[in-house]
């Protein structure tokens, strides 16, 4: 699934793939992103917690959550 989504999204623009919440937080801090595809089950915690943190920080990007 990850490969298919990455391939599809790279055709539309820049796509960064991370495998953990820590990596995602680092990438999100680099610059503005147009959207996020987020897995609920990540090795270092819940993707839903990351989503809550993103919203608390005032970021309003669209998010697609996968399980």
N, C-alpha and C positions, 0 to 999 in steps of 0.2 A: 504494500500500500504506500509506504513512504517513497519508494522509487517512482511509482506512477505519479503521485502528487508533485514530487520534486520536478520531474520531467515536464509535466503540464504547466506548472507555475513558472518554470524558467523560460517558457515560450512567451509569457506575458511580461516578464520583467525580472528583476533580481529576486533570487530565492536563496535564503540562508537556511540550512538544515542543522539543527542541534539535537543532541540526544539526552539532554538533561535540563532541569530547571536552571541550574547554575549557568550553563552555556546560554540558555535563552535569555536570562537576565542580563548577561554581559552583552549579547547582541542587541537587545532592546535598548540598552543604555547608549549605544553608539550613535543612533540617529533615528529619525522618524521612519516608521514603516507604515505601509498602506493597509496591512492586514496580518492576521496570524492564524495559522492552522495549528491547533493545540491538541495533544494527546492527553487524556485524563491520567493514564498510568505511566509515570516517568520513573526512572530508577531512583531518583533522589527526592521524590515527593509527588504530591498531587498537582496535576495541571490546573485543577480548579482553584487551588490556592494561589498559583501564579496569576490566574485570571483576576482573582480578587485583588491581588497586589497591583496589577496593571490598572484596574479601575480606580482603586484608592489613590493612585498617583495622578489620576485625572486624564489618562490616555483613553481616547475614544475610538480606537481603530476597530474595524469589524473583526470578529473572532469566530472561527468554525471550530467546534469542539468534537473530537473523535474519541471513541472508546474502543 
